[in-house]
Amino acid sequence: MALSIHYDIMSQPSRSVLLFCEVNNISYEKEITTISSGDNQADEFKAINPMGRVPAMKDGDFTLTESEAILKYLVNKYKTPDHWYPSDPLKKAKVDEYLAWHHANTRTHCIRVFWTEVLIPKMKGRDVDQKKLAEALQLLDGTLSLLENMFLKDQPFLCGDDITLADLMAVPEFMQLTAAARNPFPNQPKLTAWLERVKSRLQPKFDEFHTPIYKMKQKRLKDTKANL
Ligand SMILES: N[C@@H](CCC(=O)N[C@@H](CS)C(=O)NCC(=O)O)C(=O)O
């Protein structure tokens, strides 16, 4: 039975999984699960992921949740190129180190900025809480500093010379911030160059899957100009 990926294109870890399938020519069925329409709360979806979160995967009768676990399953099943999740124990350990850190740092702090600046004002129809945004940005700044100085250093990719699951998981989180026309790396030219490097390794699907984010950014720029 076919592999299916249940996703919402607005979800950062969903985009990581979709991009991985695409760049590795893994054929899969697309199961759109739109959070804003409540698809993730439907009984049918909760049979796959009782937590009601995307991405989720089904391969025959086998179901799997958590983007990191899904990506590692796909690496093993499809024997994808070694650079994604190296077989060398030391190189693999560095990818695992980033992935263990990712959820409570990159993801948590990017989400906080995105929620404060985009989602909450949209859902509640109110202005951005500037105090909360400043707090969120301060926390994000600590993460950026570690990302740049502890992980990236002078390497082209987070864990070495080639792209890995670490880069694939990280970049969609930063792209989410661009929806508010925010430069995710205002003082970090090395991270800016890294993001462009990762993007170019994932084209043309990268731009396709980020089209809703690009559109939000254009709308934000237009609205800001109109309000001047
Ligand atoms: N740790 C999970 C996070 C999954 C997650 O939080 N997904 C969000 C979208 S990005 C979601 O489905 N939210 C719906 C909800 O919480 O109701 C992963 O990496 O897959």
The ligand as a Tripos MOL2 file, in Angstrom:
@<TRIPOS>MOLECULE
LIG
   20    19     1     0     0
SMALL
NO_CHARGES

@<TRIPOS>ATOM
      1 N1          6.8180   17.8780   17.2010 N.3       1 LIG1
      2 C1          5.8540   17.8030   16.1330 C.3       1 LIG1
      3 C2          5.0950   19.1060   16.0400 C.3       1 LIG1
      4 C3          3.8140   18.9700   15.2520 C.3       1 LIG1
      5 C4          2.9800   20.2230   15.3690 C.2       1 LIG1
      6 O1          3.0330   20.9500   16.3650 O.2       1 LIG1
      7 N2          2.1930   20.4930   14.3360 N.am      1 LIG1
      8 C5          1.3280   21.6540   14.3310 C.3       1 LIG1
      9 C6          1.4380   22.3940   13.0280 C.3       1 LIG1
     10 S1          3.0580   23.0160   12.7550 S.3       1 LIG1
     11 C7         -0.1140   21.1860   14.4530 C.2       1 LIG1
     12 O2         -0.4770   20.2090   13.8630 O.2       1 LIG1
     13 N3         -0.9290   21.9240   15.2180 N.am      1 LIG1
     14 C8         -2.3130   21.6570   15.3030 C.3       1 LIG1
     15 C9         -2.8090   21.7300   16.6980 C.2       1 LIG1
     16 O3         -1.9930   21.7730   17.6250 O.co2     1 LIG1
     17 O4         -4.0290   21.6970   16.8540 O.co2     1 LIG1
     18 C10         6.5660   17.4760   14.8060 C.2       1 LIG1
     19 O5          7.7320   17.8450   14.6780 O.co2     1 LIG1
     20 O6          5.9640   16.8370   13.9320 O.co2     1 LIG1
@<TRIPOS>BOND
     1     1     2 1
     2     2     3 1
     3     2    18 1
     4     3     4 1
     5     4     5 1
     6     5     6 2
     7     5     7 1
     8     7     8 1
     9     8     9 1
    10     8    11 1
    11     9    10 1
    12    11    12 2
    13    11    13 1
    14    13    14 1
    15    14    15 1
    16    15    16 2
    17    15    17 1
    18    18    19 2
    19    18    20 1
@<TRIPOS>SUBSTRUCTURE
     1 LIG1         1 GROUP 0 **** ****
